[in-house]
Amino acid sequence: MLKPEDMVAKQVPAADFPTAISADLPEAVRSMAGSMTKHAIGSGDPIADSDVMKPGDHGFMAAALRPGMRAVTIGVDATSGSAGLVWPGDRVDLILTLTDPARTPGRRVSAETILKDARVIAIDQQMIQGGSAGGADGQARTMTLEVAPDAVQRVSVAMRLGRLSISVRALSPNAADGAADTPGGTGSSVYASDVSSAFGGETASVPTDRTVRVYHGSADPKEFKY
């Protein structure tokens, strides 16, 4: 994938290059940055329009994926998307936070890392590494991640369960971070009682009467214990 620093300008006779090559104009350089080369291009060789596939071209997303991988898109906002500081090419963990009203207060809210070390391949429709993240207001609306096939299903379910947020990983890999795309979740859940001591010793909130009374017309109620 071409970056602005990969390209330099040269003066050449037009007759020497019959194929279409871009003039050294700012808009031409911007349009070429983020393009994917279709084949190897040597140092100093001209870059013709036919040598690259540009973002927005049919099949560009599929070509950007590594073999066997899939692209999945999640919705983000100013908070869940790390305040617009994530760029295409960054690697992130995906965290699911959900609320279960049926649980006791200390375990009602929980968070779990469901995906590790996923590569960001697009922010909104921006796929240029090092380009401007987000829309016209600088705020991203969607984030597209490169994940293993089984992770697509986990992310789809997670989007229905609760709120998704991302955590940016360091550039240097660390063995303690664990493997990428670990099936079935990547760690134990963290609950509200694990974060705040205010939820400690909440046994009084656990219901002790496990009896249901059923009323039917004027007849005496029936009790069911469980």
Number of C-alpha atoms within 10 A of each C-alpha: 17 16 17 16 7 9 15 10 12 11 7 9 7 10 7 7 11 8 13 13 15 16 12 12 9 9 10 12 17 14 14 23 22 22 24 19 16 12 8 7 11 8 8 10 8 19 17 13 15 11 17 18 19 22 20 12 10 10 11 15 16 12 12 17 16 12 9 8 17 18 21 19 18 16 16 22 16 13 10 16 24 15 14 20 14 21 23 21 17 19 21 21 19 21 23 21 18 18 16 13 10 8 11 17 18 20 18 15 18 19 18 18 21 23 26 24 24 23 21 23 26 25 29 19 17 22 27 27 22 14 16 15 23 23 15 8 7 13 18 24 17 18 24 22 27 22 24 21 14 14 23 19 11 15 21 13 11 18 13 10 14 15 16 24 19 22 17 18 17 12 8 6 10 10 7 6 11 13 12 16 21 17 12 11 17 18 12 10 16 15 20 17 19 14 11 10 10 11 16 12 10 12 9 8 10 10 8 7 8 8 10 12 11 12 11 9 7 6 8 10 12 10 10 10 8 6
